[in-house]
Amino acid sequence: MKELKVTPIKNGTVIDHINKGMALKVLQILKITGKEESTISVAMNVATKTSIGKKDIVKIEDRELEPHELDKIGLIAPDATINIIRDYVVVNKHKVATPDKVEGVVRCSNPNCVASMERRMQHSSIVFSKKPVRLKCFYCEREIEDISGSIIL
């Protein structure tokens, strides 16, 4: 049996244990379009020995993620693991943390919310459940139904 393997990256970030089917949303959140000079590798529906069954993986060469990017990933892939690679070696490995509050990350779906009406006002959300991730608007307290569709890119 032939096995296709993705080549290792010299420097960059590997996002592992992304919920099945969410790798493309991770690319969207990170504003990765495919026009970058660096290699981007995406593996979807990869078998895993953990209880989640299948997972996605994203490898980004020559880029380390910013804290605000990790907050966004933590909302849609709360079990993700971030691996920082330098000179082909994992130098830092940690799980994303789902924050308690996010600002400027998720848009409130209530058209009458002050955050939706005032363009200069930053959207703010409270995480009231981490498993599964559930948010509500800080201002109007409306639950945000579709987190991945409400993320401000």
JOCOR-V855444 format. One line per field, one symbol per residue. phi: phi as a letter, one per 40 degrees, with the letter a starting at -180 (. if undefined). psi: psi as a letter, one per 20 degrees, with the letter a starting at -180 (. if undefined). Layout:
# JOCOR-V855444
phi->???
psi->???
This chain:
# JOCOR-V855444
phi->.cbcbcccbcbibbbbgcddgbccccccccfcbgcccccbbbbbfccbccccgbabbbbbcgabccdccccccccbbcbcbbbcbbfgbcbabaccbcccabbgbbcccccccdcccccccccbbbcbacbccbbbcccbgccccbcccbccc
psi->pqppqpqqqgqbpporkpppjjhhhggghjkoiiiqhqpppppqlpqqiriifqrqpppoqkpqqqhhhhgghhhimijqppppppljpoippqqqporhqppkgpppioiiqhhhhohippqpqpoiphnrppqqphgijppognghiipo.
